[in-house]
Amino acid sequence: MGLTRRFRKNIKPRLPDGVRVYAIGDVHGRADLLQSLLTVIDVDLDRSAPERAIQVFLGDYIDRGPQSRAVLDILIRRSQSHETVCLKGNHEVFLLDVLKDPAKLQDWRHYGGLVTLMSYGVTPTMNPTTEQQLELIERLKRALPPEHLAFIEQLPTSFTCGDFFFVHAGVRPGVALDKQQDQDLLWIREEFLNSDERFGKYIVHGHTPVSAPDVRPNRINIDTGAYATGNLTLLTIQGDSLLAI
């Protein structure tokens, strides 16, 4: 309730009447936590039956945590039975880049990509040669289900509903929302996080881990570092009320 009161004191963006949004922060390979929150959503849907429920996932489904493949399986199944919006994160972009250019495998290592390889049954060596990098990525291409690749390639970078703008990383201050560049939507940090600008919509985002949902007059960050903390955040929005668990 403290989260809702603080939000209302500052600004009251609203969703359209009858719409409820469930937004989930950066999953990063934690299929166990994702499944638990989906169960929470299902119980809430059964209990309250909103006219329209939209489930929004803020990107970074893979890397760092151990179950990247399982996370994508869950999201694909979910999209077949519920209204979902799965946004693109910078980690999904990095995977696509590595598939095109195996030389980026070493950089991907720093982003937690090796555990993604292992979730598809591909075990890397500690310091692969150029030839080994090519072989690892070829093995990943063979192991990656076509539906996983199609899912990642088709992810949008933003979603608007009512007075809310959902995005992975944030937006560039001073630039209209319909003029934003993908590079900023996927990667921006300080320029966005330090801005007090009212962006035309209330921004719901992840990308930069925080210890608890960070509520500001112009935005809310719900990336609570699930892969490291075991805390994956679910934000429920209806009317002008927000509740994060």
C-alpha positions as CSV (number, residue, x, y, z in Angstrom):
1,M,0.0,0.0,0.0
2,G,2.9,2.4,0.6
3,L,3.9,2.1,-3.0
4,T,0.4,3.0,-4.1
5,R,0.2,6.0,-1.8
6,R,3.6,7.4,-2.9
7,F,2.6,7.1,-6.5
8,R,-0.7,8.8,-6.1
9,K,0.9,11.7,-4.2
10,N,2.9,12.6,-7.3
11,I,1.0,11.8,-10.4
12,K,-2.0,9.8,-11.6
13,P,-1.5,8.2,-15.0
14,R,-4.4,5.9,-15.8
15,L,-5.1,2.8,-17.8
16,P,-8.3,2.6,-19.8
17,D,-11.4,1.4,-17.8
18,G,-11.6,-2.3,-17.6
19,V,-7.9,-2.9,-18.4
20,R,-5.5,-4.5,-15.9
21,V,-1.8,-4.8,-16.7
22,Y,0.6,-7.3,-15.1
23,A,4.2,-6.2,-15.7
24,I,7.2,-8.4,-14.9
25,G,10.8,-7.2,-14.7
26,D,14.0,-8.8,-16.0
27,V,13.8,-12.6,-15.7
28,H,17.4,-13.4,-16.7
29,G,17.1,-17.2,-16.8
30,R,15.0,-17.7,-13.7
31,A,12.2,-19.9,-15.0
32,D,11.4,-20.9,-11.5
33,L,10.6,-17.4,-10.4
34,L,8.7,-16.6,-13.6
35,Q,6.5,-19.6,-13.2
36,S,5.7,-18.7,-9.6
37,L,4.6,-15.2,-10.6
38,L,2.5,-16.6,-13.5
39,T,0.7,-18.7,-10.9
40,V,0.1,-15.6,-8.8
41,I,-1.4,-13.9,-11.9
42,D,-3.6,-16.9,-12.7
43,V,-5.0,-16.9,-9.2
44,D,-5.7,-13.2,-9.4
45,L,-7.4,-13.6,-12.8
46,D,-9.6,-16.4,-11.5
47,R,-10.5,-14.4,-8.4
48,S,-11.3,-11.0,-10.0
49,A,-11.8,-11.6,-13.8
50,P,-11.0,-8.2,-15.3
51,E,-12.5,-7.3,-18.6
52,R,-9.1,-7.3,-20.2
53,A,-5.8,-8.4,-18.8
54,I,-2.5,-7.7,-20.5
55,Q,0.7,-9.4,-19.3
56,V,3.8,-7.3,-20.2
57,F,7.3,-8.7,-19.9
58,L,10.1,-6.1,-20.0
59,G,12.9,-8.0,-21.7
60,D,16.1,-9.7,-20.7
61,Y,14.7,-13.2,-20.5
62,I,18.1,-14.9,-21.1
63,D,21.6,-14.8,-19.7
64,R,23.0,-14.8,-16.2
65,G,20.5,-17.2,-14.7
66,P,20.6,-21.0,-15.5
67,Q,17.2,-21.6,-17.2
68,S,17.2,-19.3,-20.3
69,R,15.8,-22.0,-22.6
70,A,13.0,-22.8,-20.1
71,V,12.1,-19.1,-19.8
72,L,11.6,-18.8,-23.5
73,D,9.5,-22.0,-23.6
74,I,7.3,-20.6,-20.8
75,L,6.8,-17.2,-22.5
76,I,6.0,-18.8,-25.9
77,R,3.4,-21.0,-24.2
78,R,2.0,-18.1,-22.3
79,S,1.5,-16.0,-25.4
80,Q,-0.6,-18.8,-26.9
81,S,-3.1,-18.7,-24.1
82,H,-3.1,-15.2,-22.8
83,E,-2.8,-11.6,-24.1
84,T,0.9,-10.9,-23.7
85,V,3.4,-8.3,-24.8
86,C,7.0,-9.5,-24.6
87,L,9.4,-6.6,-25.1
88,K,13.0,-6.9,-26.4
89,G,15.9,-6.4,-24.0
90,N,19.5,-5.7,-24.7
91,H,20.4,-9.3,-23.9
92,E,18.1,-10.6,-26.6
93,V,19.8,-8.2,-29.0
94,F,23.2,-9.5,-28.0
95,L,22.2,-13.1,-28.7
96,L,21.1,-12.1,-32.2
97,D,24.4,-10.3,-32.7
98,V,26.4,-13.3,-31.5
99,L,24.5,-15.6,-33.9
100,K,25.5,-13.3,-36.8
101,D,29.1,-12.7,-35.5
102,P,30.6,-15.5,-33.4
103,A,33.6,-13.2,-32.6
104,K,31.3,-11.4,-30.1
105,L,31.1,-14.6,-28.0
106,Q,33.8,-13.3,-25.7
107,D,31.9,-10.1,-25.1
108,W,28.7,-12.2,-24.5
109,R,30.6,-14.0,-21.8
110,H,30.7,-10.8,-19.8
111,Y,26.9,-10.5,-20.2
112,G,26.3,-13.9,-18.7
113,G,25.8,-15.6,-22.1
114,L,27.7,-18.8,-21.4
115,V,24.9,-20.1,-19.1
116,T,22.5,-19.5,-22.0
117,L,24.7,-21.7,-24.1
118,M,24.6,-24.3,-21.5
119,S,20.8,-24.2,-21.1
120,Y,20.7,-25.3,-24.8
121,G,23.2,-28.2,-24.1
122,V,26.2,-26.4,-25.5
123,T,29.2,-26.4,-23.1
124,P,31.9,-23.8,-23.9
125,T,35.6,-24.1,-23.1
126,M,37.1,-21.4,-20.8
127,N,39.1,-19.6,-23.6
128,P,37.8,-20.8,-26.9
129,T,39.9,-20.1,-30.0
130,T,38.4,-18.4,-33.0
131,E,37.7,-21.8,-34.6
132,Q,36.1,-23.0,-31.4
133,Q,33.9,-19.9,-31.2
134,L,32.6,-20.6,-34.6
135,E,31.9,-24.2,-33.7
136,L,30.1,-23.2,-30.5
137,I,27.8,-20.7,-32.3
138,E,27.1,-23.3,-35.0
139,R,26.1,-25.8,-32.3
140,L,23.9,-23.1,-30.6
141,K,22.2,-22.5,-34.0
142,R,21.5,-26.2,-34.3
143,A,20.2,-26.4,-30.7
144,L,18.1,-23.2,-30.8
145,P,14.4,-24.2,-31.6
146,P,13.1,-22.3,-34.6
147,E,10.2,-20.9,-32.5
148,H,12.8,-19.5,-30.0
149,L,14.6,-17.6,-32.8
150,A,11.4,-16.3,-34.3
151,F,10.2,-15.2,-30.9
152,I,13.3,-13.2,-30.2
153,E,13.5,-11.7,-33.7
154,Q,9.9,-10.4,-33.5
155,L,10.1,-8.8,-30.0
156,P,8.9,-5.1,-30.0
157,T,10.9,-2.4,-28.2
158,S,8.0,-0.6,-26.5
159,F,4.3,-0.9,-25.6
160,T,1.9,1.9,-24.8
161,C,-1.4,1.5,-22.9
162,G,-3.3,4.4,-21.6
163,D,-0.9,6.8,-19.8
164,F,1.8,4.2,-19.5
165,F,4.8,3.5,-21.7
166,F,6.5,0.1,-21.2
167,V,10.1,-0.3,-22.3
168,H,13.2,-2.3,-21.3
169,A,15.8,0.3,-20.3
170,G,14.2,3.8,-20.6
171,V,13.9,6.7,-22.9
172,R,16.0,9.6,-24.1
173,P,15.0,12.9,-22.3
174,G,14.0,15.6,-24.7
175,V,12.9,13.2,-27.4
176,A,9.3,12.5,-28.1
177,L,8.3,8.9,-27.4
178,D,7.4,8.2,-31.0
179,K,10.9,9.4,-32.1
180,Q,12.9,7.3,-29.6
181,Q,15.8,5.2,-31.0
182,D,16.1,1.5,-30.2
183,Q,19.6,2.0,-28.8
184,D,18.2,4.1,-26.0
185,L,15.1,2.0,-25.4
186,L,17.4,-1.0,-24.9
187,W,20.5,0.4,-23.3
188,I,20.1,3.9,-21.8
189,R,20.9,4.4,-18.1
190,E,22.1,7.6,-16.4
191,E,20.6,10.2,-18.8
192,F,17.2,8.7,-18.2
193,L,17.6,7.6,-14.6
194,N,18.7,11.1,-13.5
195,S,16.0,13.0,-15.4
196,D,13.0,14.6,-13.7
197,E,11.3,15.1,-17.1
198,R,7.7,14.1,-17.5
199,F,8.0,12.1,-20.7
200,G,4.4,12.4,-21.9
201,K,3.7,8.9,-20.5
202,Y,4.6,7.2,-17.2
203,I,7.6,5.0,-17.9
204,V,7.6,1.4,-16.7
205,H,11.0,-0.2,-17.2
206,G,13.8,-2.5,-16.0
207,H,17.4,-2.9,-17.1
208,T,19.1,-1.3,-14.1
209,P,18.9,-3.5,-11.0
210,V,17.5,-2.0,-7.8
211,S,16.9,-3.6,-4.4
212,A,13.2,-2.8,-4.5
213,P,10.9,-1.3,-7.0
214,D,12.0,2.3,-7.5
215,V,9.0,4.6,-7.8
216,R,9.5,8.1,-9.1
217,P,7.0,10.8,-10.3
218,N,7.9,10.0,-13.9
219,R,8.8,6.3,-13.9
220,I,9.0,3.0,-12.0
221,N,11.9,0.6,-12.2
222,I,10.9,-3.0,-11.5
223,D,14.2,-4.8,-12.3
224,T,15.1,-6.3,-8.9
225,G,18.0,-8.4,-10.0
226,A,16.1,-11.7,-10.1
227,Y,19.1,-13.9,-11.2
228,A,21.1,-12.8,-8.1
229,T,18.5,-11.9,-5.5
230,G,15.8,-14.4,-6.2
231,N,13.4,-11.5,-6.3
232,L,11.4,-11.2,-9.5
233,T,9.0,-8.3,-9.3
234,L,5.4,-8.3,-10.5
235,L,3.7,-4.9,-11.0
236,T,-0.1,-4.8,-11.2
237,I,-1.7,-1.7,-12.7
238,Q,-5.5,-0.9,-12.8
239,G,-7.0,2.5,-13.2
240,D,-4.5,4.8,-11.5
241,S,-3.3,2.3,-8.8
242,L,0.0,0.4,-8.8
243,L,0.9,-2.5,-6.6
244,A,4.3,-4.3,-6.8
245,I,5.0,-7.6,-5.2
